[in-house]
Amino acid sequence: MNILMVGPASESKGGIATVIANFKKQYQGNTVFYLDSWKEGQRLTRSFKSVYTINAKIKEERIDVVHFHVAQKGSFYRKAILASRVPKETKTIFHMHASQFDTFYENSTSLIKSYIRKTLDSLDGLVVLSEEWARFYETLTRTPITIIENAVEIPEKSDYDSQSTTIITLGRIGKRKGSYDSLQLAKEIYPLFPEIQFILYGDGEIDKVKQLIKEENIMNVTLGGWIEKEKQQSILKASLLHLLPSYHEGLPMSILESMSYGIPNLTSNVGGIPQVVRDGENGMMVDPGNIDEMFEKLVFFLENDKLRKSYSENAYQMIQEHFSIEAYFIKWNQLYKALLEAN
């Protein structure tokens, strides 16, 4: 079977690019070709080029299934246009990574809502990251929906350092990710635990966060910039906790990646996060924006070494048992096969 995977270049920033990179590195079972729909610094040129080349690519490589990676807004519109160019005899999947597709849909005009539903109805399959998102998309489309959670490579063992003093955040920096709540939390923690340092790795609202750190005189927060995969391993091995108090999510790769190294998470109960983080068992969860509860749970965590080690062991075990890359690709092969057999 021949698969055409359409999405951002695998070396781009963000969780979708990480998923595609994992396919390139580890996937086995079918022949996969890749078409970059955008890349940093080349978004418009890549987008236009993909519109003109996708049909030829499908014919040239005798593609059976086109697997689109889709978010909201511009990502959805780009993939909808590309999907309209796929021949009817070729199966089409939208792999939905969107963290705010519900908001995107609700804020759209009636005409755009109709276009979104029509596009989703034209597909052969829709893949989502959690049961919560499946329930939402069921209200929009009659297309069959499959839940395939994200997955990661898992180190052979966890080298978690329960005595580390570094709390990290991986990913885009901004309001949706709860970055400003993280700053407030760090400021409140400082008098009790001045040795604890918060490092925010990623791109996004860098200048705004820098200014706020300066204005509020927050002593225990630094910005680490965007990190390449080669550096991520050493950073994870030296981290005590991954902090991600998001307001909207799919199923963040940063949570899966950090837990695969035995790092507990302090995060919010949105999107697919509750499927992997178990509050009081392998990490901590709060309602979005509840800084007081974050503070209480973080203090308890920092005061209890036995608790930290227990969370770490359970986090590593959760990823091993339910989010391994091997099981992930088995699910995709089953879906690809089922699509063709539907003929």
N, C-alpha and C positions, 0 to 999 in steps of 0.2 A: 504494500500500500504506500502511496506517495502523499505526503502531507506538506502543505505550504503554510508556514507560520508567519503571520504578519503583525508587526509591532515595532516598538523602538529598537534601535541598534543595541545589541547585548552589552556594549561597553558604555551605554548611557547611564545617567543617574536614575535612581528610583527602583521601587520594588518590582515593577513589571519587567524592567530590563534584567533584574536579577533572576526572575523566573525563566526568561528566555535564555539567559546565560547557562542556567542549570540544564535546560533542554540540550543546548549545544554541547555541554560537557559530558552529560551522563546518559541521555536518552538512548534506549535501544528498543528495537522491535519493528520499526517501519523506517522508511527513508524520509527524512525531513529536509525541506528546502526553506530558506529564510528570505523574507522581503522586508527591508527596513522602511517603515512608514515615516519615521522621523529620527533625527539625531541632533544633539546640541550643535547650534551654529548652522545647521542645514535643514531646519524644520520645513520651511516652505519648499525648498528645492526637492527634498526627499519626498514630501507629500505629493507634489505634482508629478514627480517621476513615477511614483508607485501607481498612480491612477492610470498612466499610459502603459505601464509594463506588466501589470498584474494579469491581464487576460492572456498575453503572449507567454508569460511564465507558466500559467496553468496548462496551456496547450503544449508548450515545449517539454515540460517535465511530466506530462500526463497525470496531473494532480487529481487525487480522489477526494481529499478533504482540505478545505481552507480553514485554518485555525486563527481567528483574529483575537488579539489582545486589546481589550476595550476599557476605557475609563469613562468619565463624563465630559460634557461640553465638547471642546474641539476634538478630543479623541473619538468620541462617539460619532460626530459628523464625518470625520475622515474615514472611519471604518464603514459607516453606512454607505458612503459614496463608493468605496472600494467593493463592498459586498454586492452592490447593484451591478457590478461588472463581472461577477462570477457566473459562468454558464450554469444553466438550470440543472444539468446532469452532475455537477460537482457539489458535494455536500459543504455546507457552511456552518461554522460554529462561532458564536461570540463568547469569549472567555472574559467574564465581567470582573474587573479588579476595582471598579469604582467605589470610592469611600463615601460619596455624596450623591449617588445617582437619584435617590429619592428627592433630595432638595432640588437638584437640577431639573427633574421632571415636574415637580410641583410648582416651580417658579417659571416654567415655560408657558408660552401662549397656547391656546387651544389648538392652533394649527401645528405648532411644534410637537405638542403631545400626541396628536394624531400621527405625525410623521414618525415619532419614536415607536409608537405601538405597531404601526405598519411595518417598520424595519424589523422589529423583533419578531413579528409574525411571519416574516419571509424566511426566517432562518430554519435550519434543520435541527439545531440544538443550541441551548443556552447553558453555560457552565458558570456557577456561582460559588462563592467561597464559604458560605455558611447557611444554616437552616433559616436564619433571620432574613437573609437576602433572598433566599428561595421563596419565602412567603410573600415578600414584596413584589418580586418579578411575576409571580403567579397572578397578581392583580392587573398586570399590563399585557400579558401575552398568553397565547395558547400553545406556543412552542414548548416542546418537552424540556424540562429543567433538570440538570444533574448537579449535585453538590460534589465538588472536588476541592478540598482544602489545600492551601499552599503547603509546601514541604521543603526540607533543607537537607544538605549533607550533614552527617552526624560524626563528630570526632569519636575515635575509638574509646576515649575515656574523658571524664570531666576533670579538669585541673582547677576547679573553683577555689579561689582564695577568700575564705570567709573573713580574713583580717584586712582585706583591701580597704582603702579609704576613698575609692573612686566610684561615683555614680555617673552613668553615661546615658545619653539619649542618642539614638541613631535615626537619621532620616531628615525629612524636610522640617525646617524651623518656622513656626508660625502659629497663629491662633488655633487652627483646626487640630494641630498636634498637641495643644495644651502647653506650648512653650512658655507662655507668660505665667501660667499657673506654676510651672516648674521653677521659674525665677522667684516667685513669691514663696514657694515652699523652701527653696534654698535659703532665702533670707531669714525665714523663721527658724530653720534648723541650725543656723550658724552659731547662735549663742550657746546651744547645748552641745553641739558637735563641731567645733571649729576646724577639726582636722579633716572633715569630710569635704571633698571637692566634687562639684558637678561639672561635667564636660558635655557640651552640646555639640555633637558632630552632625554636619549636614549643611545644606544650602537653604535658601529661602530669605526670610526677613532678617538678614544678618545685621544690617546697619541699624534697624529699629531696635533690635535686641541689644546691640552694643551700647546704644545711647541710653537705654533704660538701665542697663547694668551700671553705667557711669552715673546717671542721675540718682539712682537709688543706693549707690555705693554698696553694691552687692559684692562681697569679698570672696565668695567661694564658688563663683561660676566663671567658666572660661568657654570660649568657642573654639572648637577643634577643626572647623572647616569640613569639607567633604573628604572622606577617606576612601582610598581604593581598596579593593578586596584583599590585596596582599598585606596591607597594614591592619585590616580589621581583626585578623586572628590574634595578633599580639595585644590589641586593645581589649578584646573580649576576655582574654586570659587574665588581664590585670584588673578586671572590673568586679565590683561588689554587687551592683544592682543596675538593672535597665529600667529607666523611668520614661513612661509614655502615656501621659494623662489626656489622651485624645478625646475630641468631641464627636468625630465621625471616623469610621474605619471600615475596611474590608476584613482582611486577615493579615496584619502587618508582617512582612518578612523579618523585620528587625526583632520582633518578639520571638519568632521561631528560631532565628539565628542565635539570639542571646541565650535562649533556653537550651539550645543544643550544646552549649558550652557550660551548662549547669548554672547559668546566671538567673536568679529570680527576677520577676518583673513587678513593678508597681504601676498599674495601668487602670484604664477605665472600662466599664462593662458595656462596650458598644461593638457593633458589627459582629465579626466572628471571634472576637477575643475570648468570650466566655467558653468557647469550645476547647481552648488550650490552657488558659490560666484558671486555676482553681483557687479561689480566695481562701487563705488560711491553710492551704495544702502545698501548693508549689509556687505561690506568689501572692500578690495582694491586688484587689480590685476595689474601685470606688466609683461612685456616680461622677460623671463629667463635671468638672468645676468645683468639686467638694474638697477644697484645700484643707479644711480642718480635719477631715477624715484621713486625707493623705498624710498630714502631719502626724496624727496619732499612730497610724500604722507604721510609718517610717521610723518613728522614735522607738516603738516596740521592737521593730526589726533590728535597728542598730544596737539595741541594748542586749540582744539575745543571740549569742553565737550558735547555740544549739539549734535555734529556730532557723537561722540562716543556712546552716548545713542541711537541715531537713528539707527546706524549700528547694535547695540546690539539687539534692538527690532526686526529688520528685519531679522537678522541672526537666532534668535530663531524661528520666524514665518516660515522661509523657511524650517527648519528641521521639525517642526510640520506638515506642510502641504504636504511635498513631500518626506521626508526621515524617516518616522516613522517605527519602527520595525514591527508594525502590518501590514501596507500596504506591506512591504517587503515580509513577509511570505505568504500573499495572492498571490502575484505574483509567488512565488515558487510553491505553491500548484497548481496553474493554469497550470504551465509548466509541473509539474510531471503528472498531469491528462492528459494533451494533448499528452504527449509522449506515454502513455499507450493506449489512444484512437486511436493513429495513426495506431495501429495494425489492 
